[in-house]
Structures are given as structure tokens and as C-alpha cells.
Amino acid sequence: MAASLRPLFQHRDSNVRFLAIQFYMDVMDFTEPIEKRHVWPEVRKCLVPLFCHLDDDVEKVAEAALKTLTFAAKFLKESQLKRLLRARDKYGAAEYLAREGGRVTNVYMQQGMLYLKSEHDFARLAAVRFLGLLGRHIMDWREEKLPIICEALKDMADDPNPSIASLASQNALILETVEKRRNGTIGKHTVYAQVRRVWKRMPPWLSMWCWC
């Protein structure tokens, strides 16, 4: 039931989006305590889609997304994420999600890419922002996630919204620079350590613009 609600988050009709997001919270709320651990994987899959709606162009949908995402953080016992959301720290929340590793990274990456194809500008912009952060935090070199994210962001250079196209290009450029350095690096340095060096060399106005 809960899995079938996620596609409705991207619905053209804002009322459908609102009801789907609100109902998703109701599903979590009415889950029996003994069943919660079995539902955790499904709830975790809703985090990035809900994040992409925090700036929904319809205020009631954005508020429903924030409320449901906060409830999901509580459901998953992610106290730090819950605090960030209660403080309405969207960047901090995105950073928190991007730092998670393992199998979750694959799920988050796939969901971010799905939202790159959204018909809603706010959703594509949120996906570009999140994938940029996710790429900066990837530690696992074996699965070659970073080049996949780079290519996805480069493909957004033709986005009809100039702001989205520019932001995607800037994030792709940063991650591509890290990827080139990674390929030429000897030793086990993390991608994140490299990207921080690139980030620090950027002018302050540009590093902030890559999120704004």
C-alpha cells in the first residue's frame, strides 16, 4: 500500500500530491509497534521523494512533506534528522541523507535520478541539489556511482529551466574534477576528502550558488 503512494507524490494535481503524502504519514502512524522494523525499509525509501517536495510550489504540499518527513525520521529513530527538519534546516537534512552509505546510497541515487525527470521544476531542482551532495559524500569506489551521478547531472544541461541547467552543470563540473583526481590518486583517499579540497578552492559565492 505505502509503496503505491510514492508515484503519486509527483502527480500533476497538487491535491493528489497532498493527499498521497498525508496518507503516507497515516500509514506510518497506524503501523503496529511489532511491525515497525519490517516497514523500515519502505519508509526509508520515502525520504528522498519527500525531501524533493520540501519546496513544492504549492505551500500545503510543502508543509505536508515536511511534516511527513519529520514523522518518518521519528519512525526510523533518526533523531538528528528529526532535529534538522524541526529547525527547517533543509541543507542540513540533505547533508544528513547524503552521508548515509551502503545499500541506501543506491536507493537514494535512483530516487534522485527519478526526480530529475519530474515535470515539476521544484522537484528537478531539489534532485540536482541532492545528487550534487550525494556525489560529494560517496565513499565506495567499487560501484562507480560517482560517474553515474556526473553523467546524470551533465544530461540536465539542456533543462528548459536555466537555473536548473546551470546548477546541474556546476555540480557536474565539481564532481567530474573529483573523479579525474580520484583516477590519478594512489592510495586510499576518500572521494569526500578530495571534493572538500576542490570546494575550499572555489570562491565563496560559487560554492554557495551550487546549492542555492
BELCOR-V474145 format. One record per residue. N is the residue number from 1. RES is the residue in one letter. PSI is psi in whole degrees, 0 to 359 (* if undefined). D_FIRST is the distance of its C-alpha to the first C-alpha in Angstrom with 1 decimal. Layout:
n = [N	N]
res = [RES	RES]
psi = [PSI	PSI]
d_first = [D_FIRST	D_FIRST]
//
This chain:
n = [1	2	3	4	5	6	7	8	9	10	11	12	13	14	15	16	17	18	19	20	21	22	23	24	25	26	27	28	29	30	31	32	33	34	35	36	37	38	39	40	41	42	43	44	45	46	47	48	49	50	51	52	53	54	55	56	57	58	59	60	61	62	63	64	65	66	67	68	69	70	71	72	73	74	75	76	77	78	79	80	81	82	83	84	85	86	87	88	89	90	91	92	93	94	95	96	97	98	99	100	101	102	103	104	105	106	107	108	109	110	111	112	113	114	115	116	117	118	119	120	121	122	123	124	125	126	127	128	129	130	131	132	133	134	135	136	137	138	139	140	141	142	143	144	145	146	147	148	149	150	151	152	153	154	155	156	157	158	159	160	161	162	163	164	165	166	167	168	169	170	171	172	173	174	175	176	177	178	179	180	181	182	183	184	185	186	187	188	189	190	191	192	193	194	195	196	197	198	199	200	201	202	203	204	205	206	207	208	209	210	211	212]
res = [M	A	A	S	L	R	P	L	F	Q	H	R	D	S	N	V	R	F	L	A	I	Q	F	Y	M	D	V	M	D	F	T	E	P	I	E	K	R	H	V	W	P	E	V	R	K	C	L	V	P	L	F	C	H	L	D	D	D	V	E	K	V	A	E	A	A	L	K	T	L	T	F	A	A	K	F	L	K	E	S	Q	L	K	R	L	L	R	A	R	D	K	Y	G	A	A	E	Y	L	A	R	E	G	G	R	V	T	N	V	Y	M	Q	Q	G	M	L	Y	L	K	S	E	H	D	F	A	R	L	A	A	V	R	F	L	G	L	L	G	R	H	I	M	D	W	R	E	E	K	L	P	I	I	C	E	A	L	K	D	M	A	D	D	P	N	P	S	I	A	S	L	A	S	Q	N	A	L	I	L	E	T	V	E	K	R	R	N	G	T	I	G	K	H	T	V	Y	A	Q	V	R	R	V	W	K	R	M	P	P	W	L	S	M	W	C	W	C]
psi = [309	320	326	348	330	317	333	344	332	10	147	324	120	330	323	316	313	311	320	316	317	319	326	318	321	321	315	317	326	7	130	142	321	340	353	317	330	337	343	313	321	319	321	330	348	351	309	315	319	321	320	350	6	337	30	142	358	119	319	330	318	318	321	321	317	315	317	321	320	318	321	320	319	318	320	1	35	82	324	316	319	318	318	319	321	330	1	35	86	319	316	320	318	318	317	313	320	334	342	142	198	215	330	325	319	316	313	320	315	319	321	318	326	319	343	337	4	150	350	128	316	324	318	320	316	320	319	314	313	316	326	315	318	317	325	341	357	128	339	109	337	325	359	46	325	313	327	316	318	313	320	319	322	326	341	1	340	13	139	339	114	325	319	316	316	316	319	317	318	315	320	320	317	312	327	322	318	319	319	318	323	317	335	7	137	131	174	70	140	152	322	322	321	317	330	325	318	316	318	333	347	147	143	321	329	320	325	322	334	349	325	*]
d_first = [0.0	3.8	5.6	5.4	6.9	9.7	11.7	12.0	13.9	16.7	16.9	20.6	20.2	20.3	18.9	15.6	15.6	16.5	14.0	11.0	12.7	13.6	10.2	9.1	12.2	11.6	8.5	11.1	13.8	12.8	12.0	15.1	17.8	18.0	14.5	14.7	16.4	13.8	11.2	14.0	13.7	10.3	11.7	14.9	13.4	12.9	16.5	18.4	16.3	16.8	20.4	21.0	20.3	22.8	25.4	23.5	26.2	24.9	25.7	23.1	20.3	22.2	22.5	18.8	18.2	21.0	19.8	16.3	17.8	20.3	17.9	16.1	19.7	20.4	17.3	18.5	22.1	23.3	26.1	27.9	25.1	24.5	28.2	28.3	25.6	27.3	30.4	28.7	30.0	27.9	30.2	30.2	26.4	26.4	29.2	27.3	24.3	26.8	28.7	25.9	26.8	25.9	22.7	21.1	23.7	22.5	18.9	20.5	23.0	20.6	18.5	21.8	23.1	20.2	21.0	24.6	23.8	22.3	24.3	24.5	27.5	26.2	23.2	25.7	28.1	25.7	24.7	28.5	29.2	26.5	27.5	31.1	30.5	28.5	31.4	33.9	32.2	31.6	33.7	32.8	35.3	34.5	31.3	32.9	30.2	32.7	34.2	30.8	30.0	33.6	33.3	30.1	31.9	35.1	33.3	32.4	36.1	35.9	33.3	34.5	34.2	37.3	36.0	33.0	35.3	37.8	35.4	33.8	37.4	38.5	35.7	36.2	39.9	39.5	37.1	39.4	42.4	40.7	39.8	43.5	44.8	42.4	43.7	47.3	46.8	48.2	46.6	43.3	42.7	39.2	38.0	37.2	40.9	42.1	40.0	41.2	44.7	44.0	42.3	45.3	47.7	45.9	47.3	45.5	44.7	43.0	40.9	39.5	39.0	36.7	34.1	35.1]
//
